[in-house]
Amino acid sequence: MPGLLDDGRLEGLVRDATAAPSMHNAQPWEFRYHRAARTLELRADFTRSMPHADPDGRGLHIGCGAALLNLRAAACHAGLRPEVRLLPDAADPGLLAEVRFTEGEGADRALAALEPMIAERHTSRYPYAEVPLEAGVQETLVDVAAREGATLEFPTGWHLSHVLQLIQEAEADESYYGDVDEARWLRRGTAESDTAVDGITEPNLGVRKRGGRAPVRDFARGSSDTDRGSAVFEQVPHLALVSTADDGPHAWLRAGQATERALLAATEEGLVGSFATQPLERRDLRWLLRDPVGGAGPVHVVLRVGYGPRGPSSPRRPPGEVLTVLP
């Protein structure tokens, strides 16, 4: 089937894949398509890593896992069956996954149904409504994460207060140098924002928080050169923790896929979301996020979800910048 993926179809799949969220919108991925084998490689772009905030590459793998989930959803929606191998070559750590495409029965219809949500999902750094999640929504997000081999839980009571305290502690840590990474990916000014293909642009900053307990990362650190207003955020936010039984690159890729699948399902349910990565960037604090009573494994992602305004779309590199086609 030499015509299985023509150039237009291939670029469409990659465009959907690259709509995934990544740490500071660094987009740390690249793709190589081998026509003869009908195989697409997902590779890490280590030039877009975070040496201070993500020295182990956990966040990089999670972002690439999210891109892989989008790629799978797009392929299933197009009537293809993606066969995925994670980390297929131990001698090549930059090769995160191989995806071989075939036609016929076996596509994940539930995953295919989420493909339209890829274009609708945007990170929202705005206040959310102080209301409970609708009945069944939490169960839906828990279920879709489990399908990707991860556990998603909504901390409540003392556990929620504990997680919020850890986030606050991480934000107040003056010995942390992750702001060096933030500065690299912040696109300041209208001209820079308008031409950006990656990073955090001014429209994506959201509003400043002047009250509430909801964790919202202020990439501009309250700088007066960004006129974006301020607002009171939720006092009792809905947070979701994504964890796996084990740790390491395999687990991080699974967590990234589970996180994106949950975010697409949340979008379908009328929810918006953002990330609270601050305590995950401190090795000592990350291990304290888990619920010791529940026995869940290491936490890889902290999400804030709720009903609120959808954030603006983030800039993306075009497929031509991230895709190489080989014979």
Buried (B, 14 or more C-beta within 10 A) or exposed (E): EEEEBEEEBBBBBBBBBBBBBBBBBBBBBBBBBBEEEBBBBBBBBEEBBBEBBBEEBBBBBBBBBBBBBBBBBBBBBBEBBBBBEBBEEEEEEEBBBBBBBBEEEEBBEBBBBBBEBBEEBBBBBBBBEBEEBEEEBBEBBBBBBBBBBBBBBBBEEEBBEBBBEBBBBBBEBEEBEBEEBBEBBBBBEEEEBEEBEBBBBBBBBBBBBEEBBBBBBBBBEEEEEBEBEEBEBBEBBBBBBBBBEEBEBBBBBBBBBBBBBBBBBBBBBEBBBBBBBBBBBBEEBBEBBBBEEEEBBBBBBBBBBBBBBBBBBBBBBEBEEBBEBEE
